[in-house]
Amino acid sequence: APQPLGYSCAGVVEAVGEGVVGFAPGDRVACAGAGYANHAEWNAVPENLVARVPDGVSLRDAAYATVGAIALQGLRLARPTLGEIAAVVGLGLIGQLAVQCLRANGCRVLGLDPNPERAKQALAVGAEWSAAPASLAADWRLRATAGHGVDLALVTASSDSSEPLVTAANLCRRRG
């Protein structure tokens, strides 16, 4: 069935529904939610899926708030600490943001994606090592993690198979 595209957008409030108290026409906002924050000229978004855009932040940049929040939530759940080794499996937009957030958090980052361009891009934004899962050398663990495995793995891949999850589990150290 046809479905609207997107789940993240930003714009200017044109009108608010009855009972909405946190926003007014003219407010600049970022919105989230599949089926609400669509790639469309007009959207009707519930108040709890809207956030005010600070002055000085462009609406173009604010449209990334949702994907940035998804990457950040993965980090919050993983609780990375300074100096840990993290793997990001899947280096699309959310994976690239996760790589940058992990680096900013003081982690060493290894990236995996079957697309060589995405792997190259991860290196450019802070990953210290990147490869396609199928091309992992037998000695990757020794070379990349002194033989231990990664401390944590974030799966930001989209797949019909469980392979990204299996790969992430195989990358981790014991109790990682």
C-alpha positions in Angstrom: 0.0 0.0 0.0 1.3 3.5 -0.7 2.8 5.2 2.4 4.1 8.7 3.0 7.9 8.9 3.0 10.0 10.1 5.9 10.0 10.3 9.7 12.0 13.5 10.3 11.4 17.1 9.2 11.6 20.7 10.3 9.6 23.7 9.5 7.5 26.6 10.7 4.2 26.1 12.6 1.3 27.4 10.6 -1.5 26.5 13.1 -2.0 24.5 16.3 -4.8 22.3 17.4 -7.1 22.8 20.3 -5.4 22.2 23.6 -1.8 22.7 22.3 0.0 25.0 24.7 3.7 24.5 23.9 3.7 25.9 20.4 2.3 28.8 18.4 2.1 29.8 14.8 5.5 31.1 13.6 7.5 28.8 15.8 10.4 27.0 14.1 10.2 23.3 15.0 11.8 19.9 14.3 9.4 16.9 14.1 9.7 13.2 14.4 7.5 10.1 13.8 6.7 7.8 10.9 3.4 8.7 9.5 3.6 12.3 10.9 6.9 13.9 10.1 6.7 13.2 6.4 8.6 14.5 3.5 5.7 16.8 2.6 4.8 20.4 2.3 2.3 20.2 5.1 2.3 17.8 8.1 0.0 17.4 11.1 2.2 16.3 14.0 1.3 15.5 17.6 2.7 17.9 20.1 4.8 15.2 21.8 6.7 14.6 18.5 7.7 18.3 18.1 10.7 20.2 19.5 11.5 23.9 19.2 14.5 24.7 17.0 17.0 27.0 18.7 17.9 30.4 17.2 21.0 30.0 15.0 20.1 26.5 13.9 18.9 26.2 10.3 15.8 24.2 9.5 17.8 22.2 7.1 20.1 21.1 10.0 17.2 20.7 12.4 15.6 18.1 10.1 18.4 15.7 11.2 17.3 15.9 14.9 15.4 12.6 14.7 18.2 10.6 13.1 20.7 12.1 15.5 18.4 11.2 18.4 18.2 7.6 17.2 22.0 7.3 17.1 22.3 9.0 20.5 19.7 6.7 22.0 21.8 3.7 20.9 24.8 5.2 22.7 22.8 6.0 25.8 21.7 2.3 26.0 25.3 1.0 25.4 26.8 3.4 27.9 30.2 3.7 26.3 33.1 5.0 28.4 36.4 6.7 27.6 38.8 4.4 25.8 36.4 1.6 25.0 36.4 0.0 21.6 33.0 0.2 19.8 31.8 -1.3 16.6 29.1 0.2 14.4 27.5 -2.4 12.1 25.8 -0.5 9.3 27.3 2.8 8.2 24.3 4.6 6.7 23.2 8.0 8.0 22.5 6.8 11.5 25.7 4.7 11.6 27.8 7.7 10.5 26.3 9.8 13.2 26.9 7.0 15.8 30.6 6.9 14.7 30.9 10.6 15.3 29.1 10.5 18.7 31.3 7.6 19.8 34.5 9.4 18.8 33.3 12.5 20.7 32.7 10.3 23.7 36.4 9.2 23.6 35.9 5.7 22.1 37.9 3.9 19.4 35.5 3.1 16.6 35.5 0.2 14.2 32.9 0.4 11.3 31.4 -2.3 9.2 29.3 -2.0 6.1 29.2 -4.0 2.8 29.3 -0.7 0.9 33.0 0.4 0.5 32.0 4.1 0.1 30.2 4.1 3.4 33.2 2.4 5.0 35.5 5.1 3.5 33.1 7.8 4.8 33.2 6.3 8.3 37.0 6.6 8.3 36.7 10.3 7.2 34.4 11.1 10.2 36.4 9.3 12.9 36.4 5.5 12.6 39.9 4.2 13.0 39.2 1.1 11.1 36.5 0.0 8.6 35.7 -3.0 6.5 32.9 -5.0 4.8 31.7 -7.8 7.2 32.5 -10.4 4.5 36.1 -9.2 4.2 37.1 -9.5 7.8 40.5 -11.1 8.0 41.0 -14.0 10.3 43.3 -11.9 12.5 41.0 -8.8 12.7 40.4 -9.3 16.5 44.2 -9.4 17.2 44.9 -6.4 15.0 42.0 -4.2 16.0 41.4 -5.1 19.7 44.6 -6.8 21.0 42.7 -10.1 20.7 39.8 -9.3 23.0 37.0 -8.1 20.8 35.0 -4.9 21.0 33.5 -3.6 24.2 30.2 -2.8 22.6 28.5 -3.0 19.2 25.7 -0.8 17.8 23.7 -2.2 14.9 22.4 0.6 12.7 21.9 -1.6 9.6 18.7 -2.5 7.8 18.4 -6.1 6.7 16.0 -8.9 6.1 18.4 -11.3 7.7 19.8 -11.6 11.2 23.3 -11.3 9.8 24.0 -7.8 11.2 23.1 -9.0 14.7 25.2 -12.1 14.4 28.1 -10.1 13.1 27.8 -7.6 16.0 27.7 -10.5 18.6 30.8 -12.1 17.0 32.7 -8.8 17.2 32.1 -8.4 21.0 34.4 -9.5 23.7 33.1 -11.9 26.4 30.3 -9.9 28.2 30.6 -7.2 25.6 
